[in-house]
């Protein structure tokens, strides 16, 4: 039967039809004769229900028809179940997978939603099959469902135990408004978070219990209940504000178990940060998909090998090329900067020079020798944040693969952690392992050199030959070896001999030394080189083969200077060696000072240094004078500064004035007039070596210059400057006062 066009079921019956159906077994319990049916109708007074009885007219003689609702309930359900059972059978599309939808539902709520949707489909199909109203059809369907007469799939049987017409109507309304997800229901989820301990004291009790779990996860429920009783008392307030007694220990046990499950991430973050960071902390993926070319980015890291060698336990250093996933692994007895150098050398010779290397904050990666090596090779170093292994997850994954896939197969495997080591030890009885060393207990059989050979072969035939799951795009499905071969990017190579020199260990901690007159001091010994001048800051690299020789580079620019020799370690005659190096230094100094000495001889033949300096300054002064030849400086306004001390000093410096001797003043004035009246052209009979200029001569010169200025004549700049300075002095003012008093 088609669900969209269901077959109609007969619901009006003649007495003969009811008897026929009863005889056929479709209406069990009803009379099997027409007369018996009519007698039942009379006894039950069916004709009182006018809406359920109608008159039929037709060729068969007519008569009364009775509605299905007049029959007993068990008869109705038996008839309908036989008629509509196949019609309501489930189709292939009525599966829970098709009924499921998106929504934040629990498994129980999703199952309930699917069962209710299935029941609504069957009820709607049943309504189409009967010529009844909605309420009547739903009521009849509910009766059939509650009686177990509606066929359901196994997954839906028992999910919904009882329905009613009102229930079906309410389900349809909820589905029309909020979708099928509104039909989901989980009683446990509905009560979740509303328990007494979860909501007591405004939610503070839940936080208080969680705090004790974070502080000490080993606390039992009984201990936590005691803490809660001490904090909140024997009675607590629920979410409705009512006072309730503190629940028993069993309630605390159930609540704490649910709380641990609900707050698992929070508890792990606070009680085991390392486990949280490695398994639960949010981390992205594909952070290094920008790395597309080989040697664009390397990651390096180290870890102890989970296996013993005959020469002790070693550490492994791993380097991975992010773009191609190629790996290089080296073993070392002790983690140190030299081990990092050997790892880098092996990778450089195999792959070329990288652009960037990412490391962690280990002392071997931050050592001066490692930093100097990366600087010399012009390799950028990217240091990850402290305690952040996720920043270099690729090399961490390589180390895990090495430990679990390779180290676990080695003789001498000791386990990945303490628990696994203990389980390996317990394979041997305690009495047998008592006093047994680790080499015998763990069956150690390989040396570090043999393990290194196996590592190299394992990388070549296994790791680099397997398709790598980290490749995307064009490289998907390729092996690391194929990914490297597919690249067309140029490879930067470095000469092996130069690399060996750069990998030589530095002297001391950082290799920094200073050449002195005795040489370069290293471990209380002196290394000599006549080609390096004393006072030069140098970088010293030790020769790992010859202890008596070191390689010396300039600390300023990294230039190679020379090799320095220690005569004691070389078993050389020290006096003879020192004398030879002195001769080398003498010739070096002679070459460097030859040109300077030639200039020195030329300098000695010329003027002295002070004369050269004065000559230079004189030329600069003349140049400034020529530039300001047409500029005349006006005299500054001056005022006489006087203090009692200055006045007293002037009194002491001047001769005592005798006001009662006008004859002496007249004589001085007459002498001045005679000197001023003397002919200027009179030439002396002898040439004096030095002419002394008297105050009277200077005063007369000033008078002449002022007269020329008043007459409109031009005077020189030197005369104008002299006149301005002289008129502002005390000598001019004193003589001018005499001239004004006595005339002339």
Residue pairs with C-beta under 8 A, 6 or more apart in sequence:
1 7
1 86
1 87
3 91
3 125
3 128
6 87
6 125
6 128
6 129
7 87
7 129
8 129
8 130
8 131
9 80
9 83
9 84
9 129
9 130
11 67
11 68
11 130
11 131
11 132
12 54
12 65
12 66
12 67
12 68
13 21
13 65
13 66
13 68
14 56
14 63
14 64
14 65
14 66
15 34
15 37
15 38
15 41
15 63
15 64
15 66
16 34
16 37
18 27
18 30
18 31
18 37
18 66
18 71
19 30
19 31
19 32
19 33
19 34
19 36
19 37
21 27
21 30
21 79
22 28
22 29
22 30
22 31
22 32
23 32
26 78
26 79
26 82
26 83
27 71
27 75
27 78
27 79
28 74
28 75
28 78
29 72
29 74
29 75
29 78
30 37
30 40
30 71
30 75
31 37
31 39
31 40
41 47
41 64
41 66
41 70
44 70
46 52
46 53
46 66
46 70
47 53
47 64
49 67
49 70
51 67
52 66
52 67
52 69
52 70
53 64
53 65
53 66
53 67
53 70
54 64
54 65
55 62
55 63
55 64
55 65
56 62
56 63
56 64
56 65
68 76
68 79
69 76
69 136
71 79
73 143
76 140
76 143
77 143
77 144
77 147
77 149
80 140
80 144
80 149
81 144
81 149
84 126
84 129
85 149
85 151
87 125
87 129
88 122
88 125
88 126
88 150
88 151
89 151
90 118
90 151
90 153
94 118
94 121
94 153
96 111
96 114
96 153
96 155
96 156
99 113
99 114
99 117
99 118
99 180
100 110
100 114
101 179
101 180
101 181
102 181
103 110
103 181
103 184
105 113
105 181
105 184
105 186
106 186
106 188
106 189
108 186
108 187
108 188
108 189
109 184
109 185
109 186
109 189
110 184
111 155
111 159
112 159
112 160
112 183
112 184
112 185
112 186
113 180
113 181
113 183
113 184
113 185
114 155
114 156
115 152
115 155
115 156
115 159
115 160
116 160
116 171
116 183
117 175
117 180
117 183
118 152
118 153
118 156
119 145
119 150
119 152
119 156
119 160
119 163
119 168
119 171
120 168
120 171
120 172
120 175
122 141
122 150
123 137
123 138
123 141
123 168
126 137
126 140
126 141
126 144
127 134
127 137
127 138
127 141
130 136
130 137
130 140
132 140
134 169
135 165
138 165
138 168
138 169
139 164
139 165
141 150
141 165
141 168
142 163
142 164
142 165
142 167
142 168
144 150
145 163
146 162
146 163
171 183
174 182
174 183
175 182
175 183
193 199
194 239
195 255
196 236
196 238
196 244
196 247
196 251
197 205
197 206
197 209
197 247
197 251
197 252
197 255
198 206
198 255
199 206
199 238
199 239
200 206
200 232
200 236
200 237
200 238
200 239
200 244
201 232
201 236
201 237
202 237
205 228
205 232
205 236
206 259
208 227
208 228
208 231
208 232
209 224
209 228
209 252
209 255
209 256
209 259
210 259
210 263
210 266
210 267
212 219
212 224
212 227
213 219
213 224
213 256
213 259
213 260
213 263
213 267
214 266
214 267
214 270
214 271
217 267
217 271
221 249
221 252
221 253
221 256
222 249
222 252
224 252
224 256
225 246
225 249
225 252
228 246
228 252
229 246
232 246
233 246
234 245
234 246
235 243
235 244
235 245
235 246
236 243
236 244
236 245
236 246
237 243
237 244
238 244
247 255
260 267
265 276
265 280
268 275
268 276
268 279
268 280
269 276
269 280
277 389
277 390
278 389
281 390
283 390
283 393
286 472
288 297
288 322
288 394
289 472
291 297
291 322
291 323
292 323
293 323
293 487
293 489
294 321
294 323
294 324
294 326
294 351
294 352
294 484
294 487
294 489
294 491
295 321
295 323
295 351
295 352
295 353
295 354
295 355
295 489
295 491
295 492
296 322
296 323
296 354
296 355
296 356
297 321
297 322
297 323
297 354
297 355
297 356
297 357
297 358
298 319
298 320
298 321
298 322
298 347
298 354
298 356
298 357
298 358
299 319
299 320
299 322
299 357
299 358
299 359
299 392
299 394
299 395
300 317
300 318
300 319
300 320
300 340
300 343
300 344
300 357
300 358
300 359
300 365
300 395
301 317
301 318
301 359
301 360
301 392
301 395
301 396
301 399
302 315
302 316
302 317
302 318
302 335
302 339
302 362
302 364
303 315
303 316
303 318
303 399
303 403
304 313
304 314
304 315
304 316
305 313
305 314
305 315
305 316
305 331
305 403
305 407
305 451
306 403
306 407
306 408
306 413
306 414
306 415
306 416
307 313
307 407
307 410
307 411
307 412
307 413
307 414
307 451
308 412
308 414
308 438
308 439
308 442
308 444
309 412
309 444
309 446
309 447
309 448
309 450
309 451
310 439
310 444
310 445
310 446
310 447
311 333
311 447
311 448
312 333
314 331
314 332
314 333
314 448
314 451
315 331
315 332
315 333
315 334
315 335
315 339
316 329
316 330
316 331
316 332
316 399
316 402
316 455
317 329
317 330
317 331
317 332
317 335
317 339
317 340
317 342
317 343
318 327
318 328
318 329
318 343
318 395
318 398
318 399
318 402
319 327
319 328
319 329
319 343
319 344
319 347
319 395
320 326
320 327
320 394
320 395
320 398
321 327
321 347
321 351
321 354
321 484
322 394
323 483
323 487
324 480
324 483
324 484
324 487
325 394
325 468
325 470
325 471
325 480
325 483
326 350
326 351
326 464
326 480
326 481
326 483
326 484
327 398
327 459
327 463
327 464
327 480
328 343
328 346
328 347
328 350
328 351
328 459
329 402
329 455
329 456
329 459
330 339
330 342
330 343
330 346
330 452
331 448
331 451
331 452
331 455
332 339
332 342
333 448
335 362
335 364
336 364
336 367
337 364
337 367
337 368
337 369
337 370
338 369
338 505
339 364
340 364
340 365
340 367
340 370
340 373
341 369
341 370
341 373
341 503
342 503
344 357
344 373
345 499
345 503
347 354
348 377
348 494
348 499
349 496
349 499
351 484
351 491
352 491
352 492
352 493
353 377
353 378
353 379
353 492
353 493
353 494
354 379
355 379
355 380
356 379
356 380
356 381
356 382
357 374
357 379
357 380
357 381
357 382
358 381
358 382
358 383
358 384
358 391
358 392
359 365
359 366
359 381
359 382
359 383
359 384
359 392
360 383
360 384
360 386
360 389
360 392
361 383
361 384
361 386
364 370
365 383
366 383
368 506
368 509
368 510
368 511
369 505
369 506
369 511
371 381
372 506
372 510
372 511
372 539
373 502
373 503
374 380
374 381
376 502
376 558
377 494
377 502
384 391
384 392
385 391
389 396
394 470
401 463
402 455
403 416
404 416
406 454
406 455
406 458
407 413
408 416
410 446
410 451
410 454
411 442
411 443
411 444
411 445
411 446
412 439
412 442
412 443
412 444
412 445
412 446
413 424
413 442
414 421
414 424
414 438
414 442
415 421
415 422
415 423
415 424
424 442
425 433
425 441
428 436
428 441
433 441
438 444
446 454
463 480
464 479
464 480
464 481
465 479
465 481
466 479
467 477
467 478
467 479
468 478
468 479
468 480
468 483
471 477
471 478
471 483
474 486
475 483
475 486
478 486
501 541
501 551
504 541
504 542
504 543
504 544
504 551
505 541
505 542
505 544
506 539
506 540
506 541
506 542
507 513
507 522
507 540
507 541
507 542
507 550
508 522
511 539
511 540
511 541
512 537
512 538
512 539
512 540
512 555
513 520
513 521
513 522
513 537
513 538
513 539
513 540
514 520
514 535
514 536
514 537
514 538
515 529
515 532
515 533
515 534
515 535
515 536
515 538
516 534
516 535
517 534
518 526
519 526
519 527
519 528
519 529
519 564
520 526
520 527
520 528
520 529
520 532
520 538
520 540
520 550
520 552
520 564
522 540
522 542
522 550
522 566
525 566
525 568
525 569
526 566
527 540
527 549
527 550
527 564
527 565
527 566
528 564
528 565
528 566
528 567
528 577
528 578
528 581
529 552
529 561
529 562
529 563
529 564
529 565
529 581
530 580
530 581
530 582
530 583
530 584
530 585
530 588
531 561
531 562
531 584
531 585
531 588
532 538
532 552
532 561
532 562
532 564
533 585
533 588
533 589
536 554
536 561
537 554
537 555
537 556
538 552
538 553
538 554
538 555
538 561
539 552
539 553
539 554
539 555
539 558
540 550
540 551
540 552
540 553
540 564
541 550
541 551
541 553
542 550
543 549
543 550
543 551
547 566
547 569
548 565
548 566
548 567
548 568
548 569
548 570
549 563
549 564
549 565
549 566
549 570
550 563
550 564
550 566
551 560
551 563
552 560
552 561
552 562
552 563
552 564
553 559
553 560
553 561
554 560
554 561
565 572
565 577
567 573
567 574
567 577
567 578
568 574
606 612
607 615
629 717
632 717
632 720
632 721
633 721
634 724
635 724
635 725
635 727
635 728
638 728
658 664
665 738
665 742
666 742
668 738
669 738
669 742
669 744
671 696
672 696
672 744
673 744
675 694
675 696
675 697
675 700
676 696
676 700
695 731
695 735
696 735
698 726
698 731
698 732
699 731
699 732
699 735
699 736
699 739
702 723
702 726
702 727
702 732
705 715
705 719
705 723
706 723
708 715
709 715
715 723
726 732
